[in-house]
Amino acid sequence: MGGSAGTLTLTALLYLGLCRGLWDQARAGTLPKPSIWADPGPMVAKGSPVTIWCQASLRADVYYLYKERVYESLSMKTSEDSSDRVSFSFASMSSHSSGRYQCAYQRGKSWSQQSDLLALVVTGMYNAPSLSANPALVVASGGNVSLSCSSLWPSGSFHLLKERGADVTQYLELTFRRETYQAVFLVGPVNTSHGGIYRCYTSYKSYPYLWSRPSDPLHLQVTGVYREPSLSAQPGSLLQSGDSLTLQCRSETGFDRFALTKDEELRAPQRLDGQPSPNFTLGPVSSTHGGGRYSCYCGHKLSSTWSAPSAPLDVLITGMYEKPSLSAKPGPSVSWGENVTLQCRSEIWLDTFHLSKEGSLAPPQVLRLQDTAKPYQVKFTLSPVTSAHGGTYRCYGSSSTSPYLLSQPSDPLELLVSGPHWYLYVLIGVSVAFVLLLSLLVLLLVRHRRRSEGRKPAASAKVSEDRGLHGRSGPAATAQEESLYEVMKDTQPEEDTQLDSQFQAAVSEDPQDVTYAQLDYLTLTQETSTPPSPQPGEPPDEPNVYASLAIR
């Protein structure tokens, strides 16, 4: 064995006693333990080279490599420019090289602790097992999948490994069926980290580091990671035999892989083979090519994750059977808002019928045959008819055994939709007028109620003020109010002017005087009573004027 970093000298210490003594000193070492790893990796194919590296955090004088259960060791003296790590190389991996390794180093008279164990496995010692996925290689995010590793030989252990991935769970069960030994690994709930390439190996319990050849790679793909794309057909999804078909998978920007599946129904696809273009050219279609149910996915290069599937698109091939007939009842001319029935009828046995409208992007309407008596027919009801229903219709027939192969189209039927009858316009006008009138009445009622609610607080405040003023006038004022009334009846304008002048003078002289007014039959009468004489020493009181107004 040879090879090192820089100028290194490899010395094999074959003396059992010396090696055992050195290893015992390493076990009792006080210096920090080194790190150990294998290049290109800890799993090496039979006959391939491998290098084991040992690296210390301090400058070391000598490195030692030990193999478990073998009291032989390899030592490596270091040079000045490469004292932090050394390499131990194996030119050809064999069964003798497999096992678990540790390394240590010496600095002066001090020893380091032992490194962690490195398991070096040699593969290719036995026949390869087989690896399969159930239910499919493509699994939706959050779902579960079982990976089965099978071997014809009674192996003691099964190993499932994933490229550039985390450790896989241990096998769920080990069974023997039909002269085959099988281990089942349950993977899930699946997320993006589970997508990738898997292989499985077998080994015997007595030789745990001698493994079989790897199984064929199994590529597990995860869907539902991104938003679903849309799938469309050009020139359309209803084609005649011989027409060219192109399916377009449209998605958000940034995707550079597109996959197309056919006739998967509710099952997950068995595999997804991507291409860089979103356009899938299927060429001329025929009775054996092109017809079916399609979905598409989008993803990224060098990735095992995909979007959710697009909505399914049915591609139908016509011209396979004799054409049915199409008729309208009560007739091809119908008024807006009425009902019309389109009847598709076939003289040969067809159990499914399709109704399509010329220029419509919607898929054809489909009805299954209910009455098996001849003639074979179904009825498509359009209710209520609007202007959107007008156009040219055709119908087709198909068999449930070949759902994507249709008959020749029926003769075209043009459905004419006339405008609404005059009474519909009247009804609409009356309804609009009624709604407007009702809204106006509600608005007036609300306005009247708000005004009434605003007057009540003002009137209450006025009465309270008047009562307060009246209470402050005293007994003399009360007697004066009771003795003085003016009733005005059929007065002349001059009297009105005189009374008005007296009224204003009375108000201006004493702001505390109170005036009441009430209309009585729109007739004004005037009465005057002399107030009682004031008591000696009191100033004479001014008269209070009351006017009663009422309307009959």
C-alpha positions in Angstrom: 0.0 0.0 0.0 1.3 3.5 -0.7 0.5 7.0 -1.6 0.3 10.1 0.5 0.0 13.9 0.4 3.4 15.5 -0.1 6.4 13.4 0.7 5.2 10.7 3.0 6.6 7.3 4.0 4.2 4.5 4.6 5.3 1.9 7.1 3.4 -1.3 7.8 3.6 -2.3 11.4 3.0 -6.0 11.4 4.2 -7.0 14.8 1.2 -7.8 16.9 2.6 -6.8 20.2 3.9 -3.5 19.0 0.6 -2.6 17.3 -1.4 -3.6 20.2 0.7 -1.4 22.5 0.5 1.6 20.2 -3.3 1.2 19.9 -3.6 1.0 23.7 -1.7 4.3 24.0 -4.1 5.9 21.4 -7.1 4.8 23.5 -5.7 6.7 26.5 -4.7 9.7 24.4 -5.4 13.2 25.5 -5.0 15.2 22.3 -8.1 16.0 20.3 -9.4 13.2 18.1 -8.8 13.5 14.3 -11.5 13.2 11.6 -11.7 10.3 9.2 -13.4 9.9 5.8 -13.2 7.9 2.5 -12.8 9.3 -1.0 -14.8 8.8 -3.2 -17.0 7.4 -0.5 -17.5 4.6 2.0 -19.1 2.3 -0.5 -16.7 1.1 -3.1 -17.2 -1.3 -6.0 -15.1 -4.5 -6.0 -11.7 -3.8 -7.7 -12.0 0.0 -7.5 -9.5 2.3 -5.7 -10.3 4.1 -2.5 -8.4 6.6 -0.2 -8.9 7.0 3.5 -8.1 10.4 4.9 -7.1 11.3 8.5 -6.9 14.9 9.6 -5.9 16.5 12.9 -6.6 19.9 14.3 -2.9 20.1 15.5 0.4 19.4 13.9 1.2 15.7 14.1 4.3 13.7 13.7 2.9 10.3 12.9 -0.6 9.1 11.9 -1.9 5.6 12.5 -4.8 3.7 10.7 -6.4 0.8 12.5 -8.9 -1.8 11.3 -11.4 -3.3 13.7 -10.6 -6.8 14.8 -7.3 -6.7 13.1 -4.2 -6.0 15.1 -2.2 -4.7 12.1 -1.9 -1.0 11.7 -0.6 1.4 9.1 1.6 4.3 10.2 2.3 7.5 8.2 5.1 9.9 9.1 4.4 13.5 8.0 6.5 16.2 6.5 6.7 19.8 7.5 4.3 21.0 4.9 1.6 18.4 5.3 1.5 17.7 9.0 -2.3 18.4 9.4 -3.5 15.3 7.4 -2.5 12.2 5.6 -4.0 9.7 3.2 -4.0 5.9 3.1 -4.7 4.5 -0.3 -6.1 1.1 -1.5 -5.4 0.5 -5.1 -8.1 -2.3 -5.5 -10.9 -2.8 -3.1 -11.5 -6.4 -2.1 -13.2 -8.4 0.6 -10.0 -8.1 2.8 -10.2 -4.3 2.6 -13.8 -4.0 3.9 -14.6 -3.4 7.5 -14.5 -0.5 10.0 -11.5 1.8 10.4 -10.2 4.3 12.9 -7.2 6.6 13.0 -5.1 8.5 15.6 -2.0 10.6 15.6 1.1 11.1 17.8 2.8 14.4 18.6 6.0 14.0 20.4 5.2 11.6 23.2 1.5 12.6 23.3 -1.3 10.6 21.7 -4.6 11.7 20.4 -7.9 10.2 21.0 -9.3 7.7 18.5 -11.3 9.0 15.6 -14.9 8.0 14.9 -15.5 4.6 13.2 -15.5 4.6 9.3 -17.4 1.6 7.8 -15.8 0.7 4.4 -18.2 -1.4 2.3 -17.2 -3.3 -0.8 -20.1 -3.9 -3.3 -20.4 -6.4 -6.2 -19.8 -9.6 -4.2 -23.2 -11.2 -5.0 -26.0 -11.0 -7.6 -28.0 -7.9 -7.7 -31.6 -7.8 -6.3 -34.5 -6.1 -7.9 -36.3 -2.9 -6.7 -39.9 -1.9 -7.5 -42.4 0.7 -6.3 -46.0 0.2 -5.3 -48.3 1.7 -6.4 -46.1 3.7 -8.8 -42.9 5.6 -9.3 -44.9 8.8 -9.3 -46.4 9.8 -6.0 -48.4 12.9 -4.9 -46.9 15.0 -2.2 -48.3 13.8 1.2 -48.9 10.3 -0.1 -47.1 7.0 0.6 -45.2 4.6 -1.5 -43.7 1.1 -0.8 -40.3 0.2 -2.2 -39.8 -3.6 -2.4 -36.3 -5.1 -2.7 -36.3 -8.8 -3.9 -33.6 -11.4 -4.1 -33.5 -15.0 -5.2 -30.9 -15.8 -2.5 -31.6 -16.1 1.2 -29.8 -12.9 2.2 -29.6 -11.8 5.8 -30.0 -8.1 5.2 -31.5 -5.7 2.7 -30.2 -2.2 2.3 -32.0 0.7 0.5 -30.0 3.8 -0.4 -30.8 7.1 -2.0 -28.4 9.2 -4.1 -27.4 12.4 -2.3 -30.2 11.8 0.2 -30.8 11.3 3.8 -30.9 7.8 5.4 -33.8 5.7 4.5 -36.0 3.9 7.0 -35.4 0.3 7.8 -37.4 -2.3 6.0 -41.0 -2.8 7.2 -41.2 -6.6 6.7 -39.2 -9.5 5.3 -41.1 -12.2 3.5 -40.5 -15.2 1.3 -42.9 -15.6 -1.6 -42.5 -17.8 -4.7 -38.9 -18.6 -4.0 -38.1 -14.9 -3.6 -36.9 -13.1 -0.5 -38.4 -9.7 -0.3 -38.1 -6.7 2.0 -40.6 -3.8 1.9 -39.5 -0.3 2.7 -42.4 2.2 3.5 -41.6 5.8 2.3 -44.0 8.6 3.4 -45.7 10.8 3.9 -43.8 11.9 0.9 -42.3 15.4 0.5 -39.8 17.0 -1.8 -36.8 15.4 -0.1 -38.0 11.9 -1.0 -37.7 12.5 -4.7 -34.6 11.0 -6.3 -32.9 7.8 -7.3 -32.9 4.7 -5.1 -30.9 1.4 -5.2 -31.0 -1.6 -2.9 -28.4 -4.2 -1.9 -28.3 -7.5 0.0 -25.7 -8.9 2.4 -25.1 -11.8 4.8 -25.2 -11.3 8.6 -21.8 -13.0 9.0 -20.2 -10.6 6.4 -22.0 -7.2 7.0 -19.5 -5.2 4.9 -19.7 -7.4 1.8 -22.7 -6.3 -0.3 -24.2 -7.5 -3.5 -24.2 -5.6 -6.8 -26.7 -2.7 -6.7 -30.2 -3.1 -8.1 -31.2 -1.1 -11.2 -31.8 2.5 -10.2 -35.4 3.5 -9.3 -36.4 7.1 -9.9 -39.1 8.2 -7.4 -40.9 11.4 -8.5 -43.1 13.7 -6.4 -46.0 15.6 -7.9 -48.2 18.4 -6.5 -45.2 20.6 -5.5 -46.2 23.5 -7.8 -49.4 24.9 -9.2 -51.1 22.9 -12.0 -50.6 24.0 -15.6 -53.3 24.2 -18.3 -53.5 21.8 -21.3 -55.1 22.8 -24.7 -55.3 21.1 -28.1 -54.5 22.7 -31.5 -56.5 23.0 -33.7 -59.0 21.4 -31.2 -59.9 18.4 -29.2 -62.4 17.1 -31.7 -60.5 15.8 -34.8 -61.1 13.8 -37.9 -58.9 10.9 -38.7 -55.8 12.2 -40.4 -55.7 15.6 -38.7 -52.5 16.8 -37.1 -52.6 17.3 -33.3 -50.5 19.5 -31.0 -51.0 19.6 -27.2 -49.8 22.7 -25.4 -48.9 22.7 -21.7 -49.0 26.3 -20.4 -47.7 27.2 -17.0 -46.1 29.9 -14.9 -42.8 31.2 -16.1 -39.6 29.6 -14.9 -40.3 25.9 -15.7 -38.1 24.2 -18.2 -39.4 20.6 -18.1 -42.8 19.4 -19.3 -44.3 15.9 -19.2 -47.4 14.5 -20.9 -49.5 11.5 -19.6 -52.3 9.6 -21.3 -55.3 7.6 -20.1 -54.2 7.6 -16.4 -57.8 8.2 -15.2 -57.6 8.6 -11.4 -54.3 6.6 -11.1 -50.9 8.2 -10.7 -48.7 7.9 -13.8 -46.2 5.1 -13.8 -43.4 7.6 -14.8 -42.9 11.1 -16.0 -40.5 11.7 -19.0 -39.9 15.4 -19.3 -38.9 17.5 -22.4 -37.8 21.1 -22.6 -40.7 22.2 -24.9 -44.3 22.7 -23.7 -45.6 21.7 -27.1 -46.3 18.0 -27.8 -46.7 17.2 -31.5 -48.6 13.9 -31.9 -48.8 14.0 -35.7 -51.8 12.7 -37.7 -54.4 11.0 -35.5 -56.1 7.8 -36.4 -58.3 5.1 -34.8 -55.2 3.7 -33.0 -53.3 6.9 -32.3 -54.1 10.2 -30.7 -57.5 9.6 -29.1 -57.5 9.5 -25.3 -57.5 11.5 -22.0 -54.4 13.6 -21.5 -52.8 15.6 -18.6 -49.5 17.4 -18.3 -47.0 18.4 -15.6 -44.3 21.0 -15.4 -41.0 21.0 -13.4 -37.3 21.9 -13.4 -34.3 20.2 -14.8 -32.3 17.9 -12.6 -35.2 17.8 -10.2 -37.5 15.0 -9.1 -40.4 17.3 -8.2 -43.3 18.2 -10.5 -46.4 20.3 -10.4 -49.9 19.1 -9.8 -51.5 17.6 -13.0 -53.5 19.8 -15.3 -57.2 19.3 -15.8 -57.7 16.3 -18.0 -58.3 16.9 -21.7 -60.2 14.4 -23.9 -59.1 14.2 -27.5 -61.8 12.6 -29.6 -61.4 11.1 -33.1 -64.4 11.3 -35.4 -65.4 9.3 -38.5 -65.4 5.8 -37.0 -69.2 5.0 -37.4 -72.2 6.1 -39.4 -73.5 9.5 -38.7 -76.5 10.0 -36.4 -79.3 12.6 -37.0 -80.0 15.7 -35.0 -83.4 17.5 -34.6 -84.9 20.3 -32.5 -88.2 20.2 -30.7 -90.4 22.2 -30.9 -88.2 23.6 -33.8 -84.9 25.2 -34.7 -86.4 28.7 -34.1 -87.1 29.5 -30.4 -87.8 32.6 -28.5 -85.6 33.9 -25.7 -86.5 32.4 -22.3 -88.2 29.3 -23.7 -87.0 25.6 -23.7 -85.7 23.6 -26.6 -84.7 19.9 -26.9 -82.0 18.7 -29.3 -82.5 15.0 -30.1 -79.6 12.9 -31.3 -80.6 9.6 -32.9 -78.7 6.6 -34.3 -79.8 3.6 -36.3 -76.8 1.5 -35.1 -75.9 0.5 -31.6 -74.1 3.4 -29.9 -74.5 4.0 -26.1 -72.9 7.4 -25.7 -73.8 10.7 -27.5 -71.9 13.9 -27.8 -73.3 17.4 -28.6 -70.9 20.1 -29.8 -71.5 23.7 -30.8 -69.5 25.2 -33.6 -66.9 27.8 -32.4 -67.3 26.9 -28.7 -64.2 26.3 -26.6 -66.2 24.2 -24.1 -66.0 20.4 -24.4 -69.0 18.6 -26.0 -71.9 17.7 -23.8 -72.1 13.9 -23.1 -75.2 11.8 -22.4 -75.4 8.0 -21.9 -78.1 6.0 -23.5 -81.0 5.2 -21.1 -83.4 3.3 -23.3 -81.9 0.3 -25.1 -84.8 0.0 -27.5 -84.2 0.9 -31.2 -83.9 3.7 -32.4 -81.1 4.6 -30.1 -81.5 8.3 -29.0 -80.9 10.8 -26.3 -82.3 14.3 -25.7 -80.2 17.4 -24.8 -82.3 20.1 -23.1 -81.4 23.7 -23.3 -83.3 25.7 -20.7 -84.0 28.6 -20.6 -82.7 29.6 -24.0 -80.7 32.8 -24.3 -78.9 34.5 -27.2 -75.7 32.5 -26.2 -77.4 29.3 -27.2 -77.8 30.4 -30.8 -75.5 28.8 -33.3 -74.7 25.6 -35.3 -74.8 22.2 -33.5 -73.7 18.7 -34.5 -73.9 15.4 -32.6 -71.8 12.3 -32.5 -72.2 8.7 -31.2 -69.6 6.4 -29.6 -69.3 3.1 -27.8 -68.3 2.9 -24.1 -65.7 0.3 -25.1 -63.9 2.9 -27.2 -65.0 6.2 -25.6 -62.6 8.4 -27.7 -63.6 7.1 -31.1 -66.7 8.9 -32.4 -69.0 8.5 -35.3 -69.2 10.9 -38.3 -70.9 14.2 -37.4 -74.6 14.6 -37.9 -75.8 17.2 -40.4 -75.5 20.7 -38.9 -78.5 22.1 -37.1 -78.7 25.9 -36.8 -80.6 27.1 -33.7 -82.1 30.6 -34.1 -83.0 32.5 -30.9 -85.3 35.5 -31.3 -85.6 38.4 -28.9 -88.1 38.4 -25.9 -91.9 38.9 -26.5 -93.5 42.4 -26.0 -95.1 41.3 -22.8 -91.7 40.5 -21.4 -90.6 44.1 -22.0 -93.8 45.4 -20.4 -93.2 43.1 -17.4 -89.7 44.4 -17.0 -90.8 48.0 -17.3 -93.6 47.6 -14.7 -91.2 45.9 -12.4 -88.6 48.7 -12.7 -91.3 51.4 -12.1 -92.7 49.6 -9.0 -89.2 49.3 -7.5 -88.5 53.0 -8.1 -91.9 54.1 -6.6 -91.4 51.9 -3.6 -87.9 53.3 -3.0 -89.3 56.9 -3.3 -92.1 56.2 -0.7 -89.6 54.7 1.7 -87.3 57.7 1.3 -90.2 60.2 2.0 -91.3 58.2 5.1 -87.8 58.2 6.5 -87.5 61.9 5.9 -90.8 62.7 7.6 -90.0 60.6 10.6 -86.6 62.4 11.0 -88.3 65.8 10.9 -90.9 64.7 13.5 -88.2 63.5 15.8 -86.4 66.8 15.4 -89.4 68.9 16.3 -90.3 67.1 19.6 -87.1 68.0 21.5 -87.4 71.7 20.3 -91.1 71.9 21.4 -90.3 70.4 24.8 -87.5 72.9 25.4 -89.8 75.8 24.4 -92.6 74.7 26.8 -90.1 74.3 29.7 -88.7 77.8 29.0 -92.1 79.3 28.9 -93.1 77.6 32.1 -90.0 78.8 33.8 -90.7 82.4 32.8 -94.3 82.1 33.9 -93.3 80.8 37.3 -91.0 83.7 37.9 -93.8 86.3 37.3 -95.3 85.7 40.8 -98.9 85.8 42.0 -99.5 89.3 40.7 -98.5 88.3 37.2 -100.7 85.3 37.4 -103.7 87.3 38.4 -103.0 89.8 35.7 -102.7 87.0 33.1 -106.1 85.6 34.1 -107.8 89.1 33.9 -106.6 90.1 30.5 -107.7 88.5 27.2 -108.0 89.9 23.7 -110.2 88.3 21.2 -110.2 89.7 17.7 -113.1 89.2 15.4 -113.5 90.8 11.9 -111.0 93.5 12.7 -110.0 96.1 10.2 -106.4 96.5 9.0 -106.1 99.6 11.1 -107.0 97.7 14.3 -104.6 95.0 13.3 -101.8 97.5 12.9 -102.7 99.1 16.3 -102.8 95.8 18.0 -99.6 94.8 16.5 -97.9 98.0 17.6 -99.1 97.5 21.1 -98.0 93.9 21.1 -94.5 94.8 20.0 -94.3 97.6 22.6 -95.3 95.2 25.3 -92.6 92.7 24.2 -89.9 95.3 24.0 -90.7 96.7 27.5 -90.4 93.4 29.4 -88.7 90.4 27.8 -90.2 88.3 30.6 -93.8 88.8 29.4 -95.3 85.7 27.8 -97.4 85.6 24.6 -99.6 82.6 23.6 -101.3 82.3 20.3 -104.1 80.0 19.1 -106.2 80.2 15.9 -110.0 79.7 16.4 -111.8 79.1 13.0 -109.5 81.7 11.5 -111.6 84.3 13.4 -109.9 86.8 15.5 -111.7 88.3 18.6 -110.4 90.7 21.0 -111.3 91.1 24.7 -109.7 93.2 27.3 -109.9 93.0 31.1 -108.5 95.5 33.5 -105.9 94.0 35.7 -106.4 94.5 39.5 -104.9 97.5 41.2 -101.5 97.0 42.4 -100.7 97.0 46.1 -99.3 100.1 47.7 -95.6 100.3 47.1 -95.6 97.9 44.1 -95.0 99.1 40.5 -97.9 98.6 38.2 -97.7 95.3 36.1 -97.8 95.4 32.4 -100.6 93.4 30.8 -100.0 90.0 29.3 -101.5 89.3 25.9 -102.9 85.9 24.9 -104.0 85.0 21.4 -105.9 81.8 20.7 -105.6 80.4 17.2 -107.3 77.3 15.9 -108.3 75.9 12.5 -111.6 74.2 11.8 
